[in-house]
Amino acid sequence: MTDSIVTPGITVPGAGQTPPPAPFSGRLFARLEGMFNEEVFFLILSIFIGIFSGLAVVCFRLAIDWTHLALLGPLPQSHSWRLVAVPSIVGVVVAVIVIYVFPGIRGSGVNQTKAALYIFNGVIPFRTAVGKFICSALAIGSGQSLGPEDPSLQIGASIASALGRWLEVSREKLRLMAPVGAAAGLAAAFNAPISAVLFVIEEVIGRWSAGILGSVVLAAVSSIVIVRWFLGSEPLFRIPVTTFKNPVELIAYAVLGIVGGIASVAFAKSIGFLRPRLKALPRWTQFFQPGLAGLIVGLIGFFGAPQVMGAGYESMDQAMHGQFTWNILAGLALLKIIATVVSFVSGTPGGMFAPTLFIGAMLGGAVGDIEHIFFPHLTGSTGTYVLVGMGVLFAGFLRVPMTSVFMVLEVSGNYEIIVPVMVANTFSYVVSRTLQAVPIFDLLTRQDGLILPSLEEEREGVILHVEDAMLPPPEIILVAQDYVDANYRRIQDSTESVFFVRLHPTGWSTVSREQLQRLFREGKGEHTLASVLPLQPTPSLYPDLPLDSALRYVNDCLLVPVVNRANSRQLEGVVSRESVFKKYGSRTAIEVPMAE
């Protein structure tokens, strides 16, 4: 077994030295080579990834519940000594385990999964799943303000990676095993398969094809089946009646989106500011940082807000049913931000999904109650604002706008609120992106010294098209069915050296001035151009195609025609190697100073 090499925030076996996995036809599955091709086998394998991940997440959730009951009791009360002592002591224990036994499992598992896909050829050591299971269960069960979804995601990814290496799948498929397992783990943790599939495609993979989508969906669905088999099909929350009747209320939801966007930025900037500073402290302080974070969280619970401890699902359920006043909801949102920031930046293993939902739920309920005070005619219930607020923080903090919409719909099962959710999430996303250019996951990877693709930057980046480098169509166009003499007369007053030729019935080609002159001198002026010259059709482009599609042609063709999609005989313009490279050069000249 290869030795582990620790990269900041990530541990991989022999990074850069791991030999490529054997092809699909390795010794273990040589007998199945005639029965399955690799694509079919990968789809079948995705089902087993979902089953194993679902079983692991079921055990993980039970471990968190049992740890919570054993350490804090069934109903933690304010002013109990356990609230202060337990998270502090367990925090130190977790720190020792992480430092000496499972280095590299600190924090969320999303970036580790992305790193496995883009850097480490799909390799996530199985001991990462073991470490994440043990340490996250201890941390969350003892009251640290973290959630189980991100660890579940990485547990699923690690199981999938180990299974792929054992079965000796190809390197290309092994790279995709981790995201497939991540979708299975996240779906099992959230009990929301659509949101898990969208999140993995939107944030981890960044692209999809029929094969990728099929594998991710099969893994997510099979994991959900396992979880519901063992733990039941009840949703995370008891959803109250939620309605949306008056379109004027969209203004109120837009206000919630703006407030949520600002809160998301404050949340993200706090983590981005504190995390590198704590990591830069002497190594011996890492033994006590999780314990100190546990002490702070415990004191918050001791002095009257035990709701902020752990994932906080019960408190979110209570908020949906109007059991808190607006000032308590606002206070819990603020305290949860503080508790989650100190827990996460201390390096305690755990995720930010559940805390994000908690903050959004409390913030949404508070904003909704305040709006009802000033505008009592609003018909939206507190439960509706709580649900919308959950999506608002998800969209603003995690920067996954599509996932945030479907997450609320899956949790609530009520499509009547889709319009308020979309409006509020859009405002939150825009505000967050305006006030903080770098998404939280990209910020964390850069702090860890890793260079992973920013999927948001790719989505928001300016894409050059063929029409951006297109030159005007030439004034002189020759016709293949015309005589050489007629075509030669057309070019007499031109200074161009290359001319386009319209072929019959469709298509384009090029001919040089020298070729026409040679034909004319040879006395072939009374022949059609097509009969005396082998005209090879030139590949055509369309104006809306990405500009990089022109690169495959401009080296072999001096000029490439750009034609209309509705009429290929209509020449919209031309591109040349010089015009394409000039456009790329102008874009680089503009963007580089901005990047610096």
VOKEKOL-511313 format. One line per field, with one value per residue (C-alpha): chain; x, y, z. Coordinates in nm, 4 decimals. Each point is the difference from the previous one (the first is absolute). Last residue first. Layout:
BEGIN
unit = c(A,...);
xx = c(X,...);
yy = c(Y,...);
zz = c(Z,...);
This chain:
BEGIN
unit = c(A,A,A,A,A,A,A,A,A,A,A,A,A,A,A,A,A,A,A,A,A,A,A,A,A,A,A,A,A,A,A,A,A,A,A,A,A,A,A,A,A,A,A,A,A,A,A,A,A,A,A,A,A,A,A,A,A,A,A,A,A,A,A,A,A,A,A,A,A,A,A,A,A,A,A,A,A,A,A,A,A,A,A,A,A,A,A,A,A,A,A,A,A,A,A,A,A,A,A,A,A,A,A,A,A,A,A,A,A,A,A,A,A,A,A,A,A,A,A,A,A,A,A,A,A,A,A,A,A,A,A,A,A,A,A,A,A,A,A,A,A,A,A,A,A,A,A,A,A,A,A,A,A,A,A,A,A,A,A,A,A,A,A,A,A,A,A,A,A,A,A,A,A,A,A,A,A,A,A,A,A,A,A,A,A,A,A,A,A,A,A,A,A,A,A,A,A,A,A,A,A,A,A,A,A,A,A,A,A,A,A,A,A,A,A,A,A,A,A,A,A,A,A,A,A,A,A,A,A,A,A,A,A,A,A,A,A,A,A,A,A,A,A,A,A,A,A,A,A,A,A,A,A,A,A,A,A,A,A,A,A,A,A,A,A,A,A,A,A,A,A,A,A,A,A,A,A,A,A,A,A,A,A,A,A,A,A,A,A,A,A,A,A,A,A,A,A,A,A,A,A,A,A,A,A,A,A,A,A,A,A,A,A,A,A,A,A,A,A,A,A,A,A,A,A,A,A,A,A,A,A,A,A,A,A,A,A,A,A,A,A,A,A,A,A,A,A,A,A,A,A,A,A,A,A,A,A,A,A,A,A,A,A,A,A,A,A,A,A,A,A,A,A,A,A,A,A,A,A,A,A,A,A,A,A,A,A,A,A,A,A,A,A,A,A,A,A,A,A,A,A,A,A,A,A,A,A,A,A,A,A,A,A,A,A,A,A,A,A,A,A,A,A,A,A,A,A,A,A,A,A,A,A,A,A,A,A,A,A,A,A,A,A,A,A,A,A,A,A,A,A,A,A,A,A,A,A,A,A,A,A,A,A,A,A,A,A,A,A,A,A,A,A,A,A,A,A,A,A,A,A,A,A,A,A,A,A,A,A,A,A,A,A,A,A,A,A,A,A,A,A,A,A,A,A,A,A,A,A,A,A,A,A,A,A,A,A,A,A,A,A,A,A,A,A,A,A,A,A,A,A,A,A,A,A,A,A,A,A,A,A,A,A,A,A,A,A,A,A,A,A,A,A,A,A,A,A,A,A,A,A,A,A,A,A,A,A,A,A,A,A,A,A,A,A,A,A,A,A,A,A,A,A,A,A,A,A,A,A,A,A,A,A,A,A,A);
xx = c(-0.4364,-0.3007,-0.1218,0.3401,-0.0148,-0.3528,0.0404,0.3226,-0.1240,-0.3175,0.1989,0.2306,-0.2892,-0.1495,0.3316,0.0452,-0.3343,0.0471,0.3517,-0.1030,-0.2784,-0.3732,-0.2593,-0.3382,-0.3731,0.0046,-0.3489,0.0176,-0.0347,-0.3471,-0.1722,0.3227,0.1636,0.3587,0.3458,0.2584,0.3554,0.2935,0.3606,-0.1059,0.2259,0.0969,-0.3417,-0.1905,0.0427,0.0196,-0.3473,-0.1724,0.1907,-0.2218,-0.3071,-0.2716,-0.2569,0.1205,-0.0094,0.2997,0.0643,0.2547,0.1466,-0.1208,0.2890,-0.0002,0.1778,0.0610,-0.0829,-0.3679,-0.0890,0.1308,-0.2124,0.1895,0.0246,0.2988,0.2057,0.2667,0.3000,0.0541,-0.3502,0.0501,0.3297,-0.1529,-0.2833,0.2370,0.2250,-0.2963,-0.0752,-0.3129,-0.2227,-0.2985,-0.3571,-0.3055,-0.3387,-0.1413,0.2450,0.3130,0.0488,0.3678,0.1772,0.3086,0.3666,0.2716,-0.2005,0.1026,-0.3168,-0.0414,0.0449,-0.1856,-0.3337,0.1664,0.1512,-0.3404,-0.1423,0.2961,-0.0063,-0.3607,-0.2717,-0.1139,0.2432,-0.1179,0.2385,-0.0746,0.1466,-0.1001,0.1333,-0.2186,0.0857,0.2466,-0.1118,0.1994,-0.2935,-0.2371,0.1875,-0.0907,0.1954,-0.1400,0.0057,0.0276,-0.2989,-0.0359,0.3744,0.0472,-0.2696,0.1707,0.3268,0.2428,0.2313,0.3398,0.0990,0.1995,-0.2366,-0.1083,-0.0754,-0.2191,-0.1900,-0.0695,-0.1267,-0.2429,-0.1157,-0.0643,0.2428,-0.1506,-0.1464,-0.2352,-0.1418,-0.0139,-0.1829,-0.2477,-0.0671,-0.0438,-0.2314,-0.2127,-0.0310,-0.0793,-0.2824,-0.1619,0.0358,-0.1290,-0.2947,-0.0912,0.0425,-0.2276,-0.2993,0.2217,-0.0391,0.1984,0.1684,0.3430,0.0017,-0.1167,0.2512,0.2847,-0.1233,0.0507,0.3336,0.1420,-0.0602,0.1586,0.3151,0.2024,0.0663,-0.0629,-0.2546,-0.1972,-0.0069,-0.0708,-0.3052,-0.1149,-0.0404,-0.1638,-0.2724,-0.0864,-0.0039,-0.2032,-0.2624,-0.0089,-0.0586,-0.3108,-0.0374,-0.3241,0.1440,-0.2765,0.1831,0.2624,0.2137,-0.0297,-0.0256,0.3281,0.1672,-0.1379,0.1201,0.3461,0.0357,-0.1294,0.2339,0.2975,-0.0759,-0.0374,0.3009,0.2241,-0.1189,0.0340,0.3555,0.0760,-0.1257,0.2160,0.3174,0.1678,0.2020,0.3518,0.1301,0.2695,-0.0402,-0.1343,-0.3134,-0.0978,0.0777,-0.1981,-0.2892,-0.0460,0.0184,-0.2421,-0.2299,0.0028,-0.1152,-0.2786,-0.1056,-0.0260,-0.2136,-0.2343,-0.0205,-0.0838,-0.2657,-0.1801,0.0496,-0.2495,-0.1410,-0.0347,0.2873,0.2220,-0.0654,0.1123,0.3143,0.0631,-0.0284,0.2411,0.2712,0.3095,0.1864,-0.0254,-0.1801,-0.3209,0.1832,-0.0603,-0.0395,0.3293,0.1193,-0.0591,0.2166,0.2499,0.0098,0.0681,0.2881,0.1361,-0.0301,0.1994,0.2630,0.0133,0.0250,0.2927,0.1764,0.2078,0.0456,0.1820,0.2999,0.0510,0.0842,-0.2584,-0.0280,-0.3044,-0.1830,0.0784,-0.0978,-0.3456,-0.0858,-0.0453,-0.1580,-0.2342,-0.1150,-0.0251,-0.2317,-0.2443,-0.0023,-0.0574,-0.2846,-0.1601,0.0042,-0.1566,-0.2634,-0.0993,-0.0303,-0.1968,-0.2332,-0.0646,-0.0820,-0.2404,-0.1801,-0.0158,-0.1368,-0.2863,-0.1612,-0.0750,-0.2668,-0.0842,0.3004,-0.0712,0.1747,-0.1804,0.2514,0.2880,0.0974,0.3707,0.2692,-0.2464,-0.1471,0.0940,0.1192,0.3383,0.1026,-0.1881,-0.0004,0.3785,0.0434,-0.2408,0.1702,0.3370,-0.1448,-0.1405,0.3250,0.2148,-0.2375,-0.0196,0.3764,0.0581,-0.2676,0.1194,0.3578,-0.0994,-0.2435,0.2536,0.0703,0.2205,0.1092,0.1093,0.0016,-0.2203,-0.2873,0.0157,0.0466,-0.2550,-0.2581,0.0184,-0.0204,-0.2928,-0.1894,0.0709,-0.1296,0.0169,0.2626,0.2568,-0.0855,0.0051,0.3334,0.1596,-0.1300,0.0992,0.3479,0.0303,-0.0620,0.2396,0.2721,-0.0524,0.0498,0.3782,-0.0098,-0.1891,0.2761,0.2698,-0.1592,-0.1684,0.2155,-0.2786,0.1909,0.0886,-0.3616,-0.1243,0.2488,-0.1059,-0.3690,0.0495,0.1997,-0.2644,-0.2785,0.1934,0.0744,-0.3671,-0.0931,0.2634,-0.1605,-0.3524,0.0624,-0.0120,0.2112,-0.0524,0.1929,-0.2441,0.1587,-0.1834,0.1335,0.3621,-0.0134,-0.1869,0.2338,0.3067,-0.1099,-0.1583,0.2564,0.2809,-0.1514,-0.0837,0.3511,0.1380,-0.1460,0.2587,-0.1447,0.1443,-0.1989,0.3010,0.1553,-0.0323,-0.3376,-0.2351,0.1754,0.0364,-0.3735,-0.0689,0.2395,-0.1683,-0.3432,0.1127,-0.0333,0.2406,0.3016,0.0356,0.3639,0.1775,-0.1850,0.2005,0.2329,-0.1417,-0.3625,-0.0141,0.1631,-0.2370,-0.3013,0.1029,0.0490,-0.3460,-0.1480,0.1186,-0.1356,-0.3241,-0.0753,0.0984,-0.2091,-0.3367,0.0568,0.0027,-0.3690,-0.0989,-0.2308,-0.1571,0.1013,-0.2963,0.1035,0.3322,0.3131,0.2688,-0.1851,-0.2996,0.2139,0.2327,-0.2965,-0.1499,0.3314,0.0652,-0.3497,0.0631,0.3323,-0.1447,-0.2700,0.2676,0.2092,-0.2982,-0.0929,0.3575,0.0085,-0.3324,0.0802,0.3365,-0.1779,-0.2342,0.2904,0.1685,-0.2850,0.0445,0.3765,-0.0495,-0.2139,0.2632,0.2858,-0.1430,-0.1713,-0.0313,0.3139,0.2280,-0.1706,0.2617,0.2802,-0.1615,0.2524,0.3002,-0.0333,-0.2173,-0.1179,0.3472,0.2481,0.0134,0.2753,0.2968,-0.0159,0.3099,-0.1431,-0.1673,0.1244,-0.3256,-0.2065,-0.0638,-0.1776,-0.0314,0.3550,0.1526,0.1017,0.1814,-0.1054,0.2336,-0.0801,-0.1413);
yy = c(4.0326,-0.1597,0.3381,0.0766,-0.3359,0.0438,0.2814,-0.1104,-0.3580,0.1029,0.1953,-0.2961,-0.2408,0.2356,0.0412,-0.3757,-0.0444,0.2894,-0.1155,-0.3612,0.1143,0.0346,0.0757,0.1702,-0.0627,-0.1963,-0.1098,-0.3309,-0.1863,0.1462,-0.0289,-0.0454,0.2950,-0.0523,0.0788,-0.0912,-0.0931,0.1842,-0.1144,-0.3561,-0.2564,0.2081,0.1662,-0.3280,-0.1538,0.3453,0.0977,-0.2092,0.2082,0.2934,-0.1604,-0.0383,0.2785,0.1309,-0.3399,-0.1718,-0.1619,-0.2638,0.0669,-0.2219,-0.1176,0.1471,-0.2262,0.2507,-0.0513,-0.0970,0.2113,0.3192,-0.0501,-0.0267,0.2768,0.1640,-0.3175,0.1483,-0.0945,0.3694,0.0242,-0.3100,0.1333,0.3390,-0.1658,-0.2091,0.2986,0.2062,-0.2714,-0.2083,-0.0647,-0.2273,0.0350,-0.2191,-0.0438,-0.1116,0.0702,0.1606,0.3695,0.0906,0.2271,0.1895,0.0056,0.2485,0.3197,0.3119,0.0109,0.1777,-0.3109,-0.2343,-0.0071,-0.0460,-0.3291,-0.1332,0.0725,-0.1632,-0.3053,-0.0559,-0.0010,-0.3176,0.0464,0.3547,0.2696,0.2400,0.3497,0.2484,-0.2215,-0.0567,0.2281,-0.1434,-0.2209,-0.0088,0.0733,-0.1892,-0.3206,0.0292,0.1056,-0.1086,0.2586,-0.1682,-0.0382,-0.3753,-0.0600,0.2343,-0.1921,-0.3285,0.1213,-0.2640,-0.1215,0.1453,-0.1101,0.1992,-0.0694,0.3649,-0.0275,-0.3026,0.1805,0.3057,-0.2161,-0.1694,0.3361,0.1638,0.2756,0.3292,0.1050,0.2994,-0.0403,-0.3811,0.0107,0.2618,-0.1928,-0.3309,0.1464,0.1787,-0.3189,-0.2082,0.2351,-0.0002,-0.3746,-0.0881,0.2382,-0.1569,-0.3600,0.0511,-0.1808,-0.2980,-0.1473,-0.3149,0.2067,-0.1609,-0.0880,0.3478,0.1695,-0.2100,0.0562,0.3748,-0.0207,-0.2465,0.2455,0.2938,-0.1780,0.2823,-0.1746,0.3218,0.1836,-0.2867,-0.2103,0.3079,0.0817,-0.3616,-0.0232,0.3437,-0.1227,-0.2760,0.2360,0.2554,-0.2622,-0.1232,0.3553,0.0115,0.2039,0.2003,0.3506,0.2375,0.0610,0.2159,0.1561,-0.2866,-0.2610,0.1238,-0.0502,-0.3540,-0.0884,0.1464,-0.2015,-0.3224,0.0351,0.0716,-0.3021,-0.2301,0.1443,-0.0424,-0.3581,-0.0927,0.1330,-0.1839,-0.3227,0.0408,0.1171,-0.3316,-0.1809,-0.0800,0.2538,0.2122,0.2951,0.2049,-0.2161,0.0109,0.3703,0.0938,-0.2304,0.1431,0.3617,-0.0563,-0.1960,0.2873,0.2445,-0.2270,-0.0824,0.3691,0.0704,-0.2853,0.1117,0.3555,-0.1257,-0.2089,-0.3751,-0.2907,0.0985,-0.3497,0.0394,0.1228,-0.3208,-0.2109,0.2090,-0.0551,-0.3757,0.0021,0.1788,-0.1677,0.0035,0.2851,0.3177,-0.1050,0.0021,0.3767,0.1186,0.0663,-0.3594,-0.0396,0.2992,-0.1196,-0.3413,0.1529,0.1999,-0.3028,-0.2204,0.2549,-0.0021,-0.3802,0.0086,0.2483,-0.1920,-0.2613,0.2378,0.2369,-0.2349,0.0656,0.3663,0.2412,0.0304,-0.2263,0.2385,0.2938,-0.1880,-0.0837,0.3355,0.2272,-0.2450,-0.1331,0.3498,0.0950,-0.2922,0.0782,0.3742,-0.0738,-0.2372,0.2534,0.2601,-0.2467,-0.0983,0.3632,0.0483,-0.3231,0.0894,0.3342,-0.1874,-0.2152,0.3123,0.1368,-0.3370,0.0649,0.2159,-0.3238,-0.0842,-0.3688,-0.1974,-0.2703,-0.2217,-0.2407,-0.1335,-0.2340,-0.2408,-0.0031,-0.2494,-0.1915,-0.3350,-0.2887,-0.2375,-0.0512,-0.3432,-0.0271,0.3749,0.0077,-0.2957,0.1381,0.3397,-0.1630,-0.1726,0.3287,0.1941,-0.2701,-0.0432,0.3782,0.0486,-0.2881,0.1140,0.3593,-0.1019,-0.2315,0.2457,0.2794,0.2511,0.2908,0.1918,-0.3137,0.1257,0.3097,-0.0205,-0.3725,-0.1033,0.2534,-0.0962,-0.3705,0.0667,0.2388,-0.2575,-0.2807,0.1736,-0.2099,0.2545,-0.2462,-0.2768,0.2374,0.1412,-0.3427,-0.1193,0.3226,-0.0224,-0.3608,0.1097,0.2915,-0.2396,-0.2605,0.2529,-0.0044,-0.3786,-0.0055,0.1817,-0.2045,-0.3263,-0.2253,-0.2294,-0.1480,0.0763,0.3477,0.0743,-0.1267,0.2172,0.3064,-0.0713,-0.0422,0.3243,0.1922,-0.1311,0.0973,0.3367,0.0801,-0.1285,0.2319,0.2934,-0.0962,-0.0603,0.3636,0.2209,0.2098,-0.2253,-0.1604,-0.3262,-0.2003,0.2298,-0.0401,-0.3699,-0.0977,0.2194,-0.1656,-0.3597,0.0184,0.2387,-0.2208,-0.3152,0.1692,0.1431,-0.3457,-0.1040,0.2144,0.2361,-0.0596,0.1309,0.0833,0.2188,0.3469,0.0708,-0.2630,-0.0649,0.3751,0.0456,-0.2613,0.1687,0.3319,-0.1310,-0.1801,0.2865,0.0681,-0.2019,-0.3518,0.0447,-0.1694,-0.3058,-0.1689,0.2454,0.3440,-0.1022,-0.2239,0.2649,0.2689,-0.2248,-0.0518,0.3751,0.0699,-0.2775,0.1823,0.3391,-0.1325,-0.1953,0.2534,0.3005,-0.1552,-0.2708,0.2567,0.0679,0.3653,-0.0423,-0.3396,-0.2894,-0.2312,-0.3625,0.0126,0.1908,-0.2685,-0.3296,0.1409,0.2037,-0.2920,-0.2248,0.2508,0.0582,-0.3745,-0.0564,0.2597,-0.1616,-0.3519,0.1139,0.1888,-0.3157,-0.2063,0.2649,0.0145,-0.3780,-0.0021,0.3064,-0.1402,-0.3265,0.1849,0.1897,-0.3331,-0.0876,0.3304,-0.0523,-0.3513,0.1335,0.2574,-0.2494,-0.2523,-0.2964,-0.3728,-0.0756,0.1699,-0.1690,-0.2766,0.2586,0.1682,-0.0575,-0.0380,0.3448,0.0570,0.3312,0.1408,-0.0075,0.3059,0.2511,-0.0284,0.2242,0.2217,0.3521,-0.0271,-0.3127,-0.0705,0.3138,0.2265,0.3323,0.3203,0.1141,-0.2852,-0.3025,-0.2801,-0.3442,-0.2948,-0.2607,-0.3389);
zz = c(-1.1304,-0.1606,-0.1245,-0.1556,-0.1831,-0.1354,-0.2514,-0.1662,-0.0001,-0.1832,-0.2584,-0.0598,-0.0456,-0.2568,-0.1817,-0.0092,-0.1732,-0.2455,-0.0941,-0.0564,-0.2235,0.0431,-0.2651,-0.0190,-0.0087,-0.3273,-0.1014,-0.1846,0.3323,0.0425,0.3399,0.1944,-0.1805,-0.1068,0.1313,-0.2611,0.1051,-0.1578,-0.0246,0.0683,0.1700,0.3046,0.0178,0.0212,0.3466,0.1594,-0.1221,0.2681,0.2565,-0.0917,0.1493,-0.2680,-0.0360,-0.3370,-0.1744,-0.1515,-0.3358,-0.0924,-0.3475,-0.2806,-0.2206,-0.3505,-0.2474,-0.2824,-0.3671,0.0161,0.3041,-0.1603,-0.3052,-0.3243,-0.2601,0.1747,-0.0165,-0.2219,0.2172,0.0799,0.1471,0.2121,0.1335,0.0826,0.1865,0.2093,0.0739,0.1238,0.2565,0.0290,0.2963,0.0613,0.1170,0.0337,-0.1553,-0.3347,-0.1548,0.1408,0.0749,-0.0378,0.2455,-0.1100,0.1093,-0.1089,0.0419,-0.1927,-0.2061,-0.3333,-0.2154,0.2333,-0.1804,-0.3398,0.1179,0.1025,-0.3424,-0.1770,0.2247,-0.0986,0.2636,0.1794,0.2929,0.0666,0.1244,0.2821,-0.0107,0.2707,0.2753,0.3062,0.2923,0.2545,0.2875,0.3228,0.2314,-0.2343,0.0758,0.3644,0.3062,0.3349,0.2788,0.3376,0.2307,-0.0315,-0.0062,0.2944,0.1852,-0.0769,0.1437,-0.1176,0.2755,0.0840,0.3488,0.2532,0.2887,0.0102,-0.3696,0.0657,0.2754,-0.2157,-0.2847,0.2401,0.1392,-0.3358,-0.1091,-0.1184,0.3322,0.0075,-0.3505,0.0127,0.3314,-0.1203,-0.3214,0.1808,0.2642,-0.2586,-0.2037,0.3069,0.1018,-0.3436,-0.0573,0.3449,-0.0278,-0.3385,0.1185,0.2991,-0.1470,-0.0812,0.3471,0.0836,0.2700,0.0121,-0.3685,-0.1035,0.2283,-0.1400,-0.3536,0.0277,0.1821,-0.2526,-0.2842,0.1805,0.1227,0.1538,0.3349,0.1939,-0.2132,-0.1513,0.3166,0.2077,-0.2118,-0.0189,0.3762,0.0017,-0.2348,0.2443,0.2990,-0.1936,-0.0800,0.3584,0.1212,-0.2157,-0.3189,-0.0046,0.0218,0.1134,0.3289,-0.1725,0.2731,0.2486,-0.2762,-0.1467,0.3370,0.0242,-0.3499,0.0594,0.3217,-0.1556,-0.2972,0.2244,0.2163,-0.3010,-0.1792,0.3022,0.0506,-0.3687,-0.0036,0.3236,-0.1647,-0.3111,0.1730,0.0628,0.2609,0.1037,0.2549,-0.1613,0.2359,-0.2917,-0.0095,0.3667,0.0435,-0.3120,0.0857,0.3497,-0.1196,-0.2877,0.2305,0.2492,-0.2694,-0.1255,0.3568,0.0829,-0.3070,0.0876,0.3626,-0.1130,-0.2433,0.2600,0.0101,-0.0096,-0.3377,-0.1485,-0.2444,0.2834,0.1938,-0.2958,-0.0322,0.3702,-0.0390,-0.2952,0.1969,-0.1436,0.3295,0.2491,-0.1054,0.1780,0.3350,0.0064,0.3616,0.1725,-0.0019,-0.3750,-0.0858,0.2589,-0.1670,-0.3405,0.1452,0.1875,-0.3075,-0.1984,0.2730,-0.0153,-0.3802,0.0298,0.2765,-0.1817,-0.2939,0.2369,0.0020,-0.3686,0.0482,-0.1481,-0.3799,-0.0136,0.2352,-0.2254,-0.3140,0.1428,0.1577,-0.3020,-0.2454,0.2669,0.0947,-0.3677,-0.0680,0.2811,-0.0705,-0.3699,0.0758,0.2356,-0.2798,-0.2429,0.2550,0.0517,-0.3755,-0.0435,0.2868,-0.1680,-0.3209,0.1994,0.1198,-0.3538,-0.1148,0.2392,-0.2662,-0.1891,0.2618,0.0404,0.1197,0.2530,0.2527,0.2322,0.2488,-0.0922,0.2724,-0.0741,-0.1069,-0.2127,0.1115,-0.2290,0.2681,0.1603,-0.1294,-0.3291,-0.0498,0.0212,-0.2359,-0.2609,0.0206,-0.0708,-0.3077,-0.1285,0.0423,-0.1613,-0.2945,-0.0527,0.0062,-0.2410,-0.2450,0.0070,-0.0710,-0.2854,-0.1606,0.0253,0.2684,0.0858,0.3091,0.1837,0.3598,0.0262,-0.2477,-0.0818,0.3621,0.1211,-0.2615,0.0832,0.3736,-0.0417,-0.2062,0.2474,0.3152,0.3166,0.1003,0.1354,-0.2445,-0.2965,0.1160,0.0265,-0.3371,-0.1735,0.1514,-0.1144,-0.3588,0.0477,0.1258,-0.2725,-0.2784,0.0201,0.0172,-0.3282,-0.1876,0.1708,-0.1066,0.2529,0.2119,0.2123,0.3194,-0.1240,-0.0846,0.3344,0.1871,-0.1998,0.0576,0.3741,0.0133,-0.1920,0.2239,0.3119,-0.1584,-0.0563,0.3441,0.1476,-0.1892,0.1109,0.3721,0.1161,0.2235,0.3122,0.2359,0.2425,0.1156,-0.2672,-0.2708,0.1104,0.0885,-0.3158,-0.2040,0.1512,-0.0462,-0.3453,-0.1467,0.1216,-0.1448,-0.3307,-0.0216,0.0805,-0.3342,-0.1743,-0.2622,-0.3471,-0.2965,-0.2132,0.2717,-0.1494,-0.1637,0.1388,0.3316,0.0485,-0.0539,0.2688,0.2414,-0.0773,0.0965,0.3161,0.2482,0.2843,0.1035,-0.1373,-0.1075,0.2857,0.1304,0.2775,0.1744,-0.0802,-0.0487,0.3069,0.2194,-0.1281,0.0586,0.3630,0.0469,-0.1427,0.2138,0.3109,-0.1069,-0.1507,0.3208,0.2670,-0.0979,-0.0847,0.2595,0.2805,-0.0608,0.0077,-0.3014,-0.0489,-0.2237,-0.0683,-0.0690,0.1850,-0.0908,-0.0244,-0.0396,-0.1844,-0.2389,-0.0645,-0.0725,-0.2411,-0.1802,-0.0255,-0.1380,-0.2698,-0.0903,-0.0058,-0.2430,-0.1963,-0.0384,-0.1133,-0.2568,-0.1264,-0.0451,-0.1854,-0.2103,-0.1049,-0.0825,-0.2343,-0.1551,-0.0824,-0.2319,-0.1835,-0.0153,-0.1379,-0.2815,-0.0939,0.0317,-0.2406,0.1498,-0.0699,-0.2018,0.2490,0.2911,0.0307,-0.0007,0.2969,0.2775,-0.2346,-0.1445,-0.3078,0.1395,-0.0317,0.2895,0.2176,-0.0690,0.2320,0.3072,0.0020,-0.0376,0.3387,0.1751,0.1741,0.0303,0.2977,-0.0414,0.2043,-0.0666,-0.1999,0.2027,-0.1765,0.1105,-0.0387,-0.2580,0.0938);
